Amino acid sequence: MDVDLRVEFDDSDKYDLPGPGAAFQSVVYRLKVKSSSIPENIQKLINHAERGCHTAQSLRQPVPVIIETEIIPD
């Protein structure tokens, strides 16, 4: 299997310009599967893997993002 992951986002926020913000606007996984299995079994495996993918699930649902900082003096 070969996976190509692509995201789209507006980088205007990075330059302090007006825009939609720095969040991804889309995420596309392109899968190329070389297998002798029947397509139905391959799709079942992909569905199972997707349900267990923390990244995909976190992108689908808003989750709190917490930044914890500890400053250690020199």
C-alpha positions, 0 to 999 in steps of 0.5 A: 500500500502506498499512501499520499496525504495532502492538505489544503490551507490558507496561509494568510494568517501566517502573514497577519493578513485577513483570511479564514485562519490556518486550519486545514480546509481539506485533508485527502488520503490517496491510497494505492493498494496492490493486492490479490484480495477481493476489493470488498476485503480491501475496503473492509480493512481500510474502513477498520484502519480508518476507525482506529486512526486517531488523526482522522478521528481528531480532524473530524471532531473538534477537540480541545488543544491545550498548550502547557508551558514550563519555562526553565531559567538558564 
